[in-house]
Amino acid sequence: MMSIASPEMSRVWPTPTRLSPFNGAQSGNLKWKFDTGHRVEASPAIGPDGTIYIGGGHNLYALNPDGTIKWTYEGTKNVASSPTIAADGMVYLGSCDCNLHAFNPDGTEAWNFATDDIIISRPALGPDGTIYFGSRDRKLYALAPDGTKRWCYATERWVDAGPVVAPDGTIYVGSKDKQLYAINPDGSLKWDYEAGGKVWAAGVIGADGTVYVGTTDGKLHAVNPDGTAKWVYSAGGEIKSAPAIGPDGRIYIGSADKKVHGVNPDDGKLKFLYYTKGIVMSKPALSADGTLYVGSADNKLHASDAKGNEKWTFETGGKVDSSPAIGADGTIYVGSFDSHLYAIGE
């Protein structure tokens, strides 16, 4: 399990591996729901003070833990990207208005940075505060904390996947040109890896530096830090989900075959299957006790134990492509195409 630097950062979601230091809800009881007025494609984020952030329609909402509105940013185009929250409470969000927006914790806009196409990619933060994100203008960008461009790296197709940053500063990002790129902190190419399918979503980095990423040809790739293949696992359908790492190091990922697959990190052998009744584009989330939470196109949020046994489900009025977030008190937050953000807990 990846260590988390401070109590404040332990509350921030998502964590780098989508593994929470806290136990999640053990039952699927509704605490509250918030109507955004538009289908919720994006995934919620949680700030260091417990504020929940979610995009819906053209807006970004900051909600208090009881579901009341703290502030709202009213944009001009759809928000399909998920926000990223820094330890100091700054909020970074891509938008279909082609800009990356930076907001102060009180909701005022600190700055925005324009690209040449829409931004679906979720931003990632480097240890020095650099903000990394992709755009459909086919580039990966690196911005200073004040919003000025440090560099950009051009790929051959859209960069919708969110980048991830390794402890040594290497940035890993996939593109719809079917490549996984390793970029040095100065913006130069370290290596690229032929993935064979489009990289739709972000990867994760294991404790040993292995990079795990899914592709639309139904493969989960484990790539060594030098860019060579460690192993490749084949699921039964295309993968548009991102992987998560469980407490025991197992790699979990959803697929269009309506299942969540859990594989051994050492050899890529299947160790876990959880069945839903819909395509799984939602990124799994893991709690400290090994409970897996994931959304599905069957309109449900699912909770499973580490053996693949259903613990509970929560039904919404639309498909759940949004990825669940785990709060410090165990509350699970997830969006649905029925326009609501749900808070589920004890």
N, C-alpha and C positions, 0 to 999 in steps of 0.2 A: 504493500500500500504506500502510495506517495505521501510523504510528510507534508503538512501544511504549516506555513511559517508562523502564523499568529492567530489568536482567537478571532480577530476581526476577519481575517482571510478565510478561516474555517467556515464562516457563515456565507461566504460568497458562492453562488452557483451560476454556471457549472464549474466544477473542479476540472483539472486537466484530463482526468481519466473517467469522469462521470461516476466516480465512487465517492459517496458521502462519508464523512467521519461520524455521522449521526444515524440512528435507526429511524426508518420511515414508518408511516402509518401501518398498523397491523389489521385495520378494517377499513372498508370502503364507505365511510360515512361522509356525507356532504356537510362541510362547515359553512361555506358560502359560495356563491357564484357571482361573477361580474360580467355584464353584457357589454361587449365592445361595439356591437352594432354591425359587425362584419365578421366573416369567417376568420378563425384564428389559425393561420398557417405557421406563424413563428412560434418559437419556444420561449417560455418565461425565463427570466434571470432573477437572482436574488442578490441584493446589495449587502454590504457589511453591517448595516443597521436593520436588516430584515425587510427592507422595502422590496416589493415584487414589481418587476418591470415586464410589460407585455405589449407587443405591437398588434394593432387591429385596424384594418382599413388604412387610412392615411395617418393614424395617430399612434403615439407612444404614450402608454399610461404608466404612471407610478402609483402603486397601491400600498396602503398601509396593511399590516398583517391581518386586520379585521375585514379587509375587502373594500374599505372606503378609499376614495380618490385622494391622493396626496397632491399630484399635479398631472396635467395633460399637455403634451406637445401636439399641436395640430399641424400636420404636414400637408403637402400638396399632392403627393403620390403615395401609392400603396407601400406599406412596410412589410416586406417578406423576410427580411433579415431578422435575426435575433440579437438583442442587445448584449453588450459585454460591460461588466461593472468593474472598475478598478478599486484598489484597496482604499483610496481616498474618496470614493463615492462618485467619481466621474463616470458618466455613462456614454458609451460609444455605440452608434447605430448606423447601419447602412440603409439606404432607401432606394425605391424605384425612381426618385428624383435625381439619381446619379451621384448623390452626395453622401459622404460620410459625415455624420453630425456628432458633435461632442457637447454634452450637457453637463452643467454644474449640478450638484446634488439637489439644488432647489428648483431645478427644471429650466433655468435660463440657459439659452444656447451660448456656449463658449466660443465655438467656431464651427465652420463646415468646410469640407474639402471636396471639390468637384472632380469627378472622373468623366469619361466619355460614354458611359453606359450605366445601366442599373446595377445596384449592389445587392446581392443575395447573401454573400459571404458574411459569416459572423466574425467580427474582429478578434484578434488575439493580441495579447500584450507581452512585450519582452521585458526582461528583468530591469532594463534601463528606462522603461516607460514608453518605448517605441510601440506604435500601433500598427499592426499588420492586418491587411485585408485584401480580398480579391474583388475584381469587378468584371462585368461582362464585356468590358473593353479589352479583355484577354490579358490583364496585367495583375501582378501582385504588387501592392504598394506598402511602403514603410514610411510612416509619418512621425515626426517629433511630437512630443506632448503638447506643443503649441499649435499643431496642425500644419506645419510646414513640411514639404516633401523631403525626405532623405534620399529615397531612390525608388525606382519601380523596376520590376522584372517582367519581360514580355513572354507569354506562352502562345500557343497556336490556337487555343479555343477559350471559351468562357471559363472564368475562375469563380464558380459558385461555392465551392467547398471552402470552409473556414481553414485558415492555417493553424498549425500548432508549433510551439516553440520548445526546443529541447533545452536542458540545463546548460549546455555549452553555447547556446545562442543560435544554433542552426534552426532555420525555419523550414518546416515541411508543409507542402501544399500540393493538392492534386488539381488537375484541370480536366476539362472535357475533351482535351486532346489525347487522353488515355495515358498521361504521364504523371508520375509522382516526382516532384522536384524537391531537392535539398538545396537550400540557398544559404550562403554564408551571411553573417550579420552586416557585411558591407554591400550586400546585394549581388555578389558574384555567385555563379553556379558552382555548387560543390559536386553534385551528380544528379542525373535523372534516371528514373526506373520505368521501364515499359510495363504498364499495368494490364494491358490487353482490353480494358473496358474503360468507360468514362468514370472518373472519380467525382461522384455526386456530392459527397459529404466529407466532413473533416475526418482525419485520422486521430489515433491516440498513440502515445509513446509509453512503452513499458519501462519497468525499473532498470532493465539492462540496456536500454536505448533502442530496442526493436520498435519499429514503426508499423502500426497495423492500420490498414485502410481497405475499404470495400469498393467494388467496381460493378458496373451495370451488366457485366457478363456473368454475374453470380459468383464472384470470387472474393474471398477474404485473403489479403496478402499480408504476410509478415516479412518485413524488409529490414535487413541488418543495417547498422549505422554507416556501413561503407557502401550501401546501395545494392548489395547482392540479396537475392531471395533466400530467406530462411525456410519458408514453406508457403504453400498456397492451398487453401481449403475451398472446396466447391459446395455452395449451397444449391437449393433447388429452384432458385429464381433470382432475378436481378436484385442487386443491392443498392438502395439509395439511402439506407440508414448509415449512421456512423457507429463505430465500435465503442464499447465501454469495457473497463477492466474491473473484475470483481475482487473481493478481499483475498481470494486465494490465487490471484493472477490470471484466472480464466478470462478469455476474450469472448464477449457477447455481441451479437449483431443481428439485426432484423433483416428479413428478406421478403420478396414478392411471393414466396411460397407459403406465406402466412405463418411463418415460424420465426422464433428467436433461436439462433444457434449459439451454443457455448463450446469453445474449443480450447484444448490444452495449449498453453503458450509455447511449450518446448517442441512439440512435434505436429501441431495442427490437427490433432485427432479429435473427433466429436466426443464431447463429454456431457452435453446437455441439449435438450430440445424442449421448447415450450410452444404449444399450438394455440393459435388464435383462429378466427374465422374471416380474417381480412388481411390484405397486404400490410406489411409492417415497414413503414418509412420512418416512424418515430425512433429516435435514438434511445436505447435503454439507459436507465439510471439504476445504480446499485446502492443500497444502504449498507451500513457497517455490519449488520447481521447477515448480509448476503441476499436479502430480499431484492428481487428484480422487479422494476416497474417499467412498463412500456405501453404505448398507445398502438392502436390498430385501426384499419379501415372498417372493422366490424363495429365501429362507434364506441368502443370501450377502452378504458384504461385497465390494464391487467397487472396483478401482483402475483408473483410466483416465488416459491422457495428455491433453494439452491439445487434441488433435485428435479425441478421442472414441474412440481405440483402446484396447481392453482391455489392461492391463498384467498383471493377475492377479486372481483371485477367491479368496475363502476361504469354504468352506461350513460352516455351523453346522447344528444340529438343529432350528431354528425360524426364523420370520421375523425380520428385522432391521429393526425400526422405530427402534431406538436410533440415535443419531447418533454417528459416530466421533470420537474425540479423538486429537490428535497430540501425542505426548510430545517433550521436548527431544532425546531420543536417536533419534527417528524411529519409535519404537514406536507402533502404532495400537491403541487400546483401543475395543472396541465390545461392546454387550450384545445378547443374543438371547432370543427367547421360549423357547429350550431351557433357560433358567435360568442360563446362564453369562455371565460377562464374559470376553472373550478379549483377550489381548495378542499382537499379531502384529508380527513384525519380522525382522530379519536373524539 
